Amino acid sequence: SGSGLAELAIWEGHSDDGRAIVDRAVRELEGLDPGEELPLDAAEICALGLRLEADAAELARAARSAAGIQQARRRAEPLLATLRGLTGPAGDPGDAWTPCHGALGEAEWSRLKGRSDPQPWQRAAEGWERLQLPYRAAYARFRQAEALLATRAPRAQIQPLLQAAQMTAVALGAGPLRREIELLAR
C-alpha cells in the first residue's frame, strides 16, 4: 500500500521518494467526489507526510536553514488540514485507527514546529496499545520519551517508555526503530 511504501522510504532516508508517494495519495484524495469512499489509509498517509516534514524541519533546524523550516511547514499545513478534516466530529465512530493517526499527525506537527509535545504522542501510543499494534505504539512511545527529554522531565518518567519501546523493537526485529531508540537512550 502507499502508506507502507512511504514509511519504508522514510526509514531508509529516501525522503523524496516518500514525499512523492504521499503527494500522489493526497492528489487522489482531492480528486474524490463528495460522498465517495475514502481509501483506508487516508489518515495514515497524512500522518506519514507530517512525519516526513517534521524530519525535514529538524534537519533544516540543525543546518540553521529558516527557508528549509518554512518549506517543511508549507508542505505540512495542507496535510494537517486534511487529517483534521478526517478526524473531526463527522468521523466514523467505529473507526479506531483514524483518531490514532490524528494524534500522531498532531504530534508530528508539534515536532515540526520545534517543540515536540509529549501529550499527543502519549494519546497515539495508548490508542495503538488498545488496538494491540505494538510497533506503532513503540514508535509513539519513543517520540514521547524524546519530547519528555526535551522538556527536562525526570529520568524516571522517561526510562520506562524507552525500555518498553526498545523491548518491542527487539522482539519485532525492527532494526531502524531500535537504532533510533538506542541512540536516544544514550
C-alpha positions as CSV (number, residue, x, y, z in Angstrom):
1,S,0.0,0.0,0.0
2,G,1.0,3.6,-0.4
3,S,1.4,4.1,3.3
4,G,3.7,1.1,3.7
5,L,5.9,2.2,0.8
6,A,6.0,5.8,2.2
7,E,7.0,4.5,5.7
8,L,9.7,2.3,4.2
9,A,11.1,5.3,2.3
10,I,11.2,7.3,5.5
11,W,13.1,4.7,7.4
12,E,15.6,4.3,4.5
13,G,16.2,8.0,4.4
14,H,14.6,8.4,0.9
15,S,12.5,11.4,1.9
16,D,11.9,12.5,-1.8
17,D,10.5,9.1,-2.6
18,G,8.3,9.1,0.5
19,R,7.1,12.6,-0.4
20,A,6.2,11.6,-4.0
21,I,4.1,8.7,-2.6
22,V,2.4,11.0,-0.1
23,D,1.8,13.7,-2.8
24,R,0.3,11.1,-5.2
25,A,-2.1,9.7,-2.5
26,V,-3.2,13.2,-1.4
27,R,-3.9,14.2,-5.0
28,E,-6.1,11.1,-5.3
29,L,-7.9,12.1,-2.1
30,E,-8.5,15.6,-3.5
31,G,-9.9,14.1,-6.7
32,L,-12.6,12.1,-4.9
33,D,-16.2,13.1,-5.4
34,P,-18.2,14.2,-2.3
35,G,-19.6,11.1,-0.7
36,E,-17.1,8.8,-2.4
37,E,-15.5,6.3,0.0
38,L,-12.0,7.4,1.3
39,P,-9.1,5.0,1.0
40,L,-8.5,3.1,4.2
41,D,-5.0,4.6,4.7
42,A,-6.0,8.2,4.0
43,A,-5.3,9.4,7.6
44,E,-2.2,7.3,7.8
45,I,-0.8,8.9,4.6
46,C,-1.4,12.4,6.0
47,A,0.3,11.4,9.3
48,L,3.3,10.0,7.4
49,G,3.5,13.1,5.3
50,L,3.6,15.1,8.5
51,R,6.4,12.9,9.8
52,L,8.4,13.4,6.7
53,E,8.0,17.2,7.0
54,A,8.9,17.1,10.8
55,D,12.1,15.2,9.9
56,A,12.8,17.8,7.2
57,A,12.2,20.6,9.7
58,E,14.6,19.0,12.2
59,L,17.3,18.7,9.6
60,A,16.7,22.3,8.5
61,R,16.9,23.5,12.1
62,A,20.2,21.6,12.6
63,A,21.5,23.3,9.5
64,R,20.1,26.7,10.7
65,S,18.0,27.0,7.5
66,A,15.0,29.2,8.1
67,A,14.0,28.6,4.5
68,G,14.1,24.8,5.0
69,I,11.9,25.0,8.1
70,Q,9.5,27.3,6.2
71,Q,9.3,24.9,3.3
72,A,8.6,21.9,5.5
73,R,5.8,23.9,7.3
74,R,4.3,25.0,3.9
75,R,4.2,21.4,2.8
76,A,2.8,20.1,6.1
77,E,-0.1,22.6,6.5
78,P,-2.4,21.1,3.9
79,L,-1.7,17.6,5.2
80,L,-2.6,18.7,8.7
81,A,-5.8,20.4,7.4
82,T,-6.8,17.2,5.6
83,L,-6.0,15.0,8.6
84,R,-8.1,17.3,10.9
85,G,-11.0,17.0,8.4
86,L,-10.7,13.2,8.6
87,T,-10.6,13.1,12.4
88,G,-13.3,15.7,13.0
89,P,-16.8,15.1,14.5
90,A,-18.0,13.7,11.2
91,G,-15.6,10.8,11.6
92,D,-16.8,7.2,11.7
93,P,-17.3,6.2,15.4
94,G,-16.5,2.6,14.5
95,D,-13.1,3.6,13.2
96,A,-10.4,3.3,15.9
97,W,-7.4,3.8,13.6
98,T,-8.1,7.3,12.3
99,P,-8.1,9.0,15.8
100,C,-4.7,7.4,16.4
101,H,-3.3,8.7,13.1
102,G,-4.9,12.1,14.1
103,A,-3.0,12.1,17.4
104,L,0.2,11.0,15.6
105,G,-0.2,13.8,13.0
106,E,-0.7,16.5,15.7
107,A,2.4,15.1,17.5
108,E,4.4,15.3,14.3
109,W,3.2,18.8,13.7
110,S,4.4,19.8,17.2
111,R,7.8,18.2,16.4
112,L,7.9,20.2,13.1
113,K,7.3,23.4,15.0
114,G,10.3,22.6,17.2
115,R,8.5,21.8,20.4
116,S,7.6,18.2,20.3
117,D,4.5,17.8,22.6
118,P,4.5,14.6,24.7
119,Q,0.7,14.6,25.1
120,P,-0.4,13.7,21.5
121,W,2.4,11.1,21.4
122,Q,1.0,9.6,24.6
123,R,-2.5,9.6,23.1
124,A,-1.3,7.9,20.0
125,A,0.7,5.3,21.9
126,E,-2.3,4.5,24.2
127,G,-4.6,4.2,21.1
128,W,-2.2,1.8,19.4
129,E,-1.8,-0.2,22.6
130,R,-5.6,-0.6,22.8
131,L,-5.6,-1.8,19.2
132,Q,-2.7,-4.2,20.0
133,L,-0.4,-2.7,17.4
134,P,3.0,-2.9,19.3
135,Y,5.2,-1.5,16.5
136,R,3.1,1.7,16.1
137,A,2.9,2.1,19.9
138,A,6.7,1.7,20.2
139,Y,7.3,4.5,17.7
140,A,4.9,6.8,19.6
141,R,6.5,5.9,22.9
142,F,10.0,6.6,21.5
143,R,8.8,10.0,20.3
144,Q,7.0,10.7,23.7
145,A,10.3,9.9,25.5
146,E,12.2,12.2,23.1
147,A,9.6,15.0,23.8
148,L,9.8,14.5,27.5
149,L,13.6,14.6,27.4
150,A,13.4,18.0,25.7
151,T,11.1,19.3,28.5
152,R,13.7,18.1,31.0
153,A,11.2,15.6,32.6
154,P,12.7,13.4,35.3
155,R,14.6,10.4,34.0
156,A,12.3,8.0,36.0
157,Q,9.4,9.2,33.7
158,I,11.4,8.6,30.5
159,Q,13.2,5.4,31.2
160,P,10.2,3.0,31.3
161,L,8.9,4.4,28.0
162,L,12.2,3.8,26.3
163,Q,12.6,0.4,27.8
164,A,9.2,-0.7,26.6
165,A,9.7,0.7,23.2
166,Q,13.2,-0.9,22.9
167,M,11.9,-4.3,24.0
168,T,9.1,-4.2,21.4
169,A,11.6,-3.1,18.7
170,V,13.9,-6.0,19.6
171,A,11.0,-8.5,19.8
172,L,9.7,-7.4,16.3
173,G,13.2,-7.3,14.8
174,A,12.5,-3.6,13.9
175,G,16.2,-2.6,13.3
176,P,15.8,1.1,12.3
177,L,13.4,1.9,15.2
178,R,15.6,0.0,17.6
179,R,18.7,2.1,16.5
180,E,16.8,5.3,17.0
181,I,15.6,4.3,20.5
182,E,19.1,3.2,21.5
183,L,20.6,6.5,20.3
184,L,18.1,8.4,22.3
185,A,18.7,6.2,25.4
186,R,22.4,7.0,25.2
